Amino acid sequence: MSRPLIERALRRQVERMRNIKVRGGSRVLNIVSESNVQAATGIQCQMVDGSLETLKSDLIVDASGNGSLTVQFLKSTARRPLAETSISVNTRYASALFERSHIPNDYKAVLSFPNAPEQGRAGLILPAENNSNQVILSGRGKDIPPIDGDEFLGYVRQLPTPTIYNAIKNAKRLSDITPFSFPESRWRHFAQVPDFPRGLLPIGDAICRLNPVYGQGMTVAAQEAKLLFDLLQTMDGDPLATLAPTFLTKAETLLADPWAMSAIPDFTYPETIGERPPDLEDRLNFQSALGRLAARDLEIYELLVEVRHVLKPLTLLDDPSIVTRVKEEIAGCFTG
Ligand SMILES: Cc1cc2nc3c(=O)[nH]c(=O)nc-3n(C[C@H](O)[C@H](O)[C@H](O)COP(=O)(O)OP(=O)(O)OC[C@H]3O[C@@H](n4cnc5c(N)ncnc54)[C@H](O)[C@@H]3O)c2cc1C
C-alpha cells in the first residue's frame, strides 16, 4: 500500500466510529488552560471556514507529529525546560510510482542497503496498488536523490546492487518524483517533566521522531496507542491524575530499543551529529559483522528483520550463540 492509501483507509475507519467526530481542514492553534493549576483544559482551533473556536476537553491527545503544541504549552505555563535528545542525520528522500514491472528473481520487494560509511544511498522497490511499484531512494548530506527523471534513474543505477535498476529501467513512471527531507531524529523526554499538565498527553512522533529509513515510526505509534488503550482499561478513580505520567514513563521504555536501533547505525557516518556512546566502535563492528552474517544465514537474517521491525526485543541479539558467531566473523574479518 502507498502511504496515501494507508492514511485514507485509516481515516475511513475512524470516521465510521460513532463516538468520533472528524473536523477536517481545521488547525489547532494552541492548547489552553483555564485552571489555576495550569492543567490543559481545551484547544483553540481555526476551523475550515477561517473562524476561531475554543473546544473544552478533559483530555487532549497531541498526535500532531511535530508536538510543538505540547512544547509551547509547557513553556507558556512556565514549566521546567524539556530535555531532548537529537541526532542530526540530514536524510533526503525521493520517491515515485512506476508501472508494475517484473522484479528480477521474482523478488516481492528489494531493499538495497548503502555501503556505509563510504556511501549513504539506499533504494527500495515495493509493489503498490493500481498495478504499480513504488520506488523510494534515500541519501545523506550532499548525496541528494534527484527529482529529475533521468537523474533519478542514474541514481538508481549507482545503488550498490543492480536489481532495482533492472526492474524499472524500461518501466513507465506514473507520478512526479516527490522529495522529502528529514533533518534529525528527536526524542522529547516528557516523562522527566515533574509536573506534567493534567489533561494532556503527547503520542507518536510528537514524543519521538525516528529516522524513517529504519521504518519503525508507525509501529511505535501503534504500540503507544495500544499502551494508552490498555492504561485506560485498567485505571479507575481519577484516571487523569496519573494517566500522562504513567503513559509517558512506559512510552520511554518502549522507545529505548527502536531509538538504539536507529541511533547506532546513523553514527556509522562521521557527519552525523549527536552524542556518541563510549563503546561506539565495538557496537559498529558488532553490527556490521551481524549484517554480513545475515546476508549468508537465513535464520539470523529473519531474526534481525524481526528485531528491526520491533516484533522481537533487541536483547535477543545478545544471545551467546549469536554473540559467538559475530565475534568469529569479526576475528575472521581482521585476520582474513
Ligand atoms: C518519508 C517518511 C517515510 C517513513 N516511512 C516509514 C515506514 O516505512 N515505516 C514506519 O513505520 N514509519 C515510517 N515513517 C514514520 C511514520 O510516518 C511516523 O512515525 C508516523 O506517521 C507518526 O504518526 P503520528 O500520528 O505520530 O504523526 P503523523 O503521521 O505525522 O500525523 C500528524 C498529523 O497531525 C496533523 N497536524 C499537525 N499539526 C496540526 C495542528 N496544529 N492542527 C491540526 N492537525 C495538525 C498533521 O497534518 C498530520 O496529519 C516515515 C516517515 C517519513 C517522513
The ligand as an ORCA input file, in Angstrom:
! r2SCAN-3c Opt
* xyz 0 1
  C       9.425      9.878      4.389
  C       8.962      9.042      5.543
  C       8.947      7.664      5.440
  C       8.510      6.889      6.515
  N       8.488      5.530      6.389
  C       8.047      4.783      7.404
  C       7.955      3.357      7.283
  O       8.286      2.789      6.249
  N       7.500      2.652      8.350
  C       7.128      3.250      9.525
  O       6.703      2.565     10.464
  N       7.206      4.590      9.670
  C       7.651      5.366      8.647
  N       7.719      6.716      8.799
  C       7.417      7.314     10.108
  C       5.923      7.492     10.291
  O       5.399      8.204      9.184
  C       5.637      8.285     11.561
  O       6.365      7.756     12.641
  C       4.142      8.206     11.892
  O       3.380      8.720     10.818
  C       3.845      9.005     13.150
  O       2.460      9.097     13.331
  P       1.834     10.310     14.116
  O       0.356     10.069     14.086
  O       2.509     10.489     15.422
  O       2.180     11.632     13.261
  P       1.838     11.989     11.749
  O       1.604     10.778     10.926
  O       2.899     12.971     11.337
  O       0.438     12.740     11.847
  C       0.326     14.031     12.402
  C      -0.961     14.651     11.874
  O      -1.262     15.817     12.646
  C      -1.608     16.876     11.759
  N      -1.295     18.155     12.433
  C      -0.082     18.665     12.752
  N      -0.204     19.843     13.388
  C      -1.538     20.082     13.482
  C      -2.309     21.154     14.029
  N      -1.732     22.197     14.604
  N      -3.660     21.089     13.939
  C      -4.279     20.018     13.330
  N      -3.601     18.962     12.793
  C      -2.247     19.008     12.873
  C      -0.758     16.631     10.516
  O      -1.304     17.278      9.400
  C      -0.831     15.101     10.418
  O      -1.973     14.695      9.728
  C       8.114      7.513      7.721
  C       8.139      8.906      7.842
  C       8.556      9.665      6.761
  C       8.573     11.175      6.930
*
